[in-house]
């Protein structure tokens, strides 16, 4: 099997290393300006309590990425969600694009690729392994949680066979792989995990544990989940177990119980998953990036909520505020350490502002 991995960040390095160790011919695609940094590099994944996992892979610049049937058996996408549109457009104009498996966070990536190459050629994946980049081609797993969910967008015999091959490759490297029938359930369940103390923690500059310890900020987190669950209910999407978390068991309680009871419980959930680690959106803002994945996370909840006739003032506000900070329309210092500022904007959104 030959696989093209597009995106040489933390997740791209992680999956490329393990696929190569499983005997897959891997092409790791890096941005043209960084190709010289990757020449001759051996990929390395540091895992707590183990010897490093290393592999050699073929590195390709973007312009030479193997994307065609005949060149590669599949394309694994690990770039940020805001890079989906240009890649999907490139595949749309390609005469014979290969299958696409997206490991991206957020809701909407599968649909974009399906429009480009057809639903029967698109697959979804959710990975819960926390990874930190140390240098190009060298990453560290910060918590041993090698769990992966896979799902086809449209199931048929050929897609099932290919997905089984991918699952076997990762399973051979110690991943606990589960194949699901509903990709929407997989991605919306991962979204619930991704939105937890992510956008708000970034705005406030606080680690997740501190967010939930604060009565205002923690309550907003609970209501963001309640909004997402209400949208999922209206869409007919049921939560599934994701990354070892029993979402089907806990979500009925989150729907029913008041926020004051849920805040400490969800705080322990966030502490187990994130603890004092700053979320990815915070890192994007700290690096001065003008875009984040929040439009595919909290923003997706808000968009789908509007389509199904549900108000989502918390998720809509977090999406808007992160966007304003990222674009420079709102000074970050105005929001940092001020959960009441966010709460005021949520209240205005509830009132139609």
Buried (B, 14 or more C-beta within 10 A) or exposed (E): BBBBBBBBBBBBBBBBBBBBBBEBBBBBBBEEEEBEBBEEBEBBBBBEEEEEBBBEBBBBBBEEBBBBBEEBBBBBBBBBBBBBEEBBEBBEEBEEBBBBBBBBBBBBBBBBBBBBBBBBBBBBBBBBBBBEBEEBBBBBBBBEBBBBBBBBBEBEEEBEEBBEEBBEBBBBBEBBBBBBEBBBBBBBBBBBBBBBBBBBBBBBBBBBBBBBBBEBBBBBBBBBBBBBBBBBBBBEBBBBBBBEBEBBEBBEEBEEEEBEEBBEBBBEBBBEBBEEBBBBBBEBBEEEEEBBBBBBBBBBBBBBBEEBEBBBBBBBBBBBBBBBBBEEEBEBEEBBEBBEBBBEBBEEBEEEE
